[in-house]
């Protein structure tokens, strides 16, 4: 089936890429824009997408063909110019498909980003030009240029509310980048979760509401639980919720009829209305107030053969995180340095060290890229279907995976599909003008090239597109169905071997493609994104875990003394402000292979405290190999023979305690209650913070149903007064009688 996936939601000014799924590169595809919001300008829809290159009508502005040399339009980009619902038709080799896009009002606000010229690390008279580098230009260098106004460089634009990291790059040389955080005032996003069930219809007091014979007395109820940021002026009850029935599952008449049963935050549909829905129904919901939030989904499926209206029905979350990944401890191994400074790392050498990972209580091992590559780090892939020769054969890799499974450890594969190496044969053929490869990579205007490479241009005046100044890894072109088919085959190849993907540069690959990947991988498969900064829309039926860049940044600010330890409360709340509904969906980390070692930057005392935070908040704590051994070089050899055993033991104790106490893995976090519960009687109060953890009622094991975590970032111990109810310190495994001395962390019950 070449259907284009679920309904989409966006806002005016934020485009949506639309594409057929499982595309046949040789097939013909055409998109037609059928309906637009009533308040938009008139649009000629007879010819679908008009790409004659003239001024055209509104269709030319709203629906843009993908960048390929094809005469048809397999992939298009919708640029909505008015709020409302856009309806499109995809004509594909297997038939006709319907796609709806729900568009909310423009969220962007006028703003000016300024940086003093003297803040750039280059002599002022040596600065010829400045480029902006940030998420809103996809980190494409030399595209957006601020102007010089007096003693400042100024860039005027429109962006949504929030904190925006912006790099000002002098002379297009990233070594001169001056990073600033620019804040645009405005509200955060609402969020929601869905609960679906089958119950008796209103007014029915007798009979079994789950009995297939009582179909006329049963209804499907989908409730939306809505949340808003802590500082929001809007009550959750005042947030609107729009329910969308998936166009893939029913005809337009049934879709409209079912959606008509929505009322506020609930959708209650008599099951008889689902007559003819034989393969189930996916129901999506979007919260919206001043801004809209990420979409959530439930799936309604008949338990047996026949219509959903005729028999027992189940309601599930089709995008639920795998049970094994509800709160895993993740270990990132930078592959080629893991065996130490003498032996070359191979799959066999990693396999021989699995007992070490078992001792740390690791649930998932994330391996940096293991595919063929000319680089030591492996992120420049030259063959997606062969392992790197120096690491070992495919059989040796599968042996490593099997050995990890025997030890109860899942394996996460680093999936690098935003780009390839420029040494990949596909790019070499593209560069050499082979027609079949002309559309495989994205192209850019040669005027924005900062590499100094004399590129082979196709056509003249164009160069490969790449993020930042990554001239060795050109971006793949997902407007080309051949690229999509190729990368889906890569997904299929490795999803059958490993337990999850960490998606490198996930922010560079279209959302629609990730939605297809999520639906394609096996049940129980984990998807972890690298999105910088983290973005709730990558959790919209796409990824299960997300890099928590908010906590990472704050942990570094606290470690450096730029923020007090209590700033962690704002970092935790930040994810909710952004629109994340589930705090356990965050990957908590203090460092990784792209970042400086925390120990080298902030010292051991701060490292111990920061690590304790990652292990005592809900989510998935990640240990970057060497973090626990005292490594100070980011990608240097793992310190086996000269590592810090005391620091390693500290990590083991945190991991063991987290495994033993369910309230450290899930449940609530209350920073206000933590602050009220303690008083720092000796030590630096700015370096101490506390938070209360309450267990999820679903769990019954563990020492206590509520815990108090106290963390000390200071170089010396701190003494805190605690409530009388506290009688034990679980991390040190000792009784409490009076004040508590906190070296790095205390977990109190």
GIMODA-V471262 format. One line per field, one symbol per residue. ss: DSSP state (a for helix, b for strand, c for the rest). phi: phi as a letter, one per 40 degrees, with the letter a starting at -180 (. if undefined). burial: + if it has 24 or more other ideal C-beta (glycine too) atoms within 12 Angstrom, else -. A space follows every 10 residues. Layout:
ss: ???
phi: ???
burial: ???
This chain:
ss: cccccccbbb bccccbbbbc cccccccccb bbbbbccccc cccccccccc cccccccaaa aabbbccccc ccccbbbbcc cccbbbbbbb bbccbbbbbb bbbbccccbb bbbbbbaaac cccaaacccb bbbcaaaccb cccbccbbbc cbbbbbbbbc cbbbbbbbbb cccaaacbbb bbbbcccccc bbbbbbbbbb cccccccccc caaaaaabbb bbbbbbbccc cccccaaacb bbbbbccccc caaaaaaaac cbbccbbbbb aaaacccccc bbbbbbbbcc cbcccbbbbb bbcccccccc ccbbbbcccc ccaaaccccb bbbcaaaccc ccccccaaaa aacaaaaaac cccbbbbccc bbbccccccc bbbbbbbccc cccaaaaaaa aaaaaacccb bbbbbcccbc ccccaaaaaa acccaaaccc bcbbbaaacc cccccccccc cbbbcccbcc ccccbbcccc aaaaaaaaaa aaaaaccccb bbbccaaacc aaaaaaaaaa cccccbbbbc cccccaaaac ccccbbbcaa aaaaaaaaac ccccccaaaa aaaaaaaacc ccaaabbbcc cccccccaaa aacaaaaaaa aaaaaacccb bbbbccaaac cccccccccc ccccaaaaaa aaaaaaaaaa caaaaccbbb aaaaaaacbb bbccaaabbb bbbbcccccc cccccbbbbb bbcccccbbb bccccccbbc cccbbccccb bbccbbbbc
phi: .bdcgcdbba bdgbcbcbac cfccdccbbb bbccbbdccc ccbcbccgcb bcgccgbcdc ccbbcccacc ccbcbbbcbc bachbbbbbb cbdchbbbbb bcbbddccbc abbbacdccc caddccccab bcbaccbffc cgcbbcbcbg cbcbbbabac dhcbcbbcbc ffbccbcbcb bbbbcicccc aabbbbabac cdgcbbgccc cccbdcbbac bbbbcbbbdd cccbcdcccc bbcbccccba cdccdccccc ccagcbbbbd ccccdgccbg abbbabcabc bbbccbabbb bccbchcccb adbbbbccbc cddcbcaccb bcbcdcbcch cbcccbdccc dcbcdccdcc gccabcccdb cdacbccgcb cbacbbccdc chcdcccccc cccccccgbc bbcccbbcab ccccdccccd ccgcdcbcbc bcbbcdcbcb cgccccbbcd gbbccacfbc ccbcccbccc dccccccccc dcdcccbbba bcccfdccbd ddcccccccc ccdgccbbbb bbccbccccc gbbcbbdccc cdccdcccdc gcbccccccc cccdcccchc cbcccbccab aacbbccccc cbgccccdcc cccccbbchb cbbcdhdcbg cbbcbcdccc cbcccccccc cccccccccc bccccagcbb cccccccbbc cahcdccbaa acbbccdccb chcacabbbb bbcccbcbbb cbccccbabc ccfacbahcb cbcbabbbb
burial: -+++++++++ ++++++++++ +++-+---++ ++++-++--+ --+-+--+++ +------+++ -+++++++-+ -+++++++++ ++++++++++ ++---+++++ +++++++-+- +-+++-+--+ -+----+-++ ++++++++++ ++++++---- --+++-+-++ ++++++++++ ++++-+++-+ -+-+-+++++ ++++++++++ +-------+- -+-++-++++ +++++++++- -+-+-+--++ ++++++++++ ---++--++- ++--++++++ +-+++-+--+ ++++++++++ ++++++++++ ++----++++ +++-+-++++ ++-+++++++ ++++++++++ ----+++-++ +-++-++--+ ++++++++++ +++-+-++++ ++++--++-+ ++-+-++-++ +-++--+-++ ++++++++++ ++-+-++--+ +-----++++ ++++---+++ +---+--+-- -+++++++++ ++++++++++ ++++++++-+ +-+++-++++ ++++++++++ ++++++++++ +---++++++ ++++++++++ ++++++++++ +++++++++- ---+++++++ ++++++++++ ++++++++++ +++-+++++- ++++++++++ ++++++++++ ++++++++++ ++-+++++++ --+---++-+ ++++++++++ ++++++++++ +--++-++-+ --++--++++ ++++++---- -+++-+++++ ++++--++++ +++--+--++ +----+--++ +++++++++
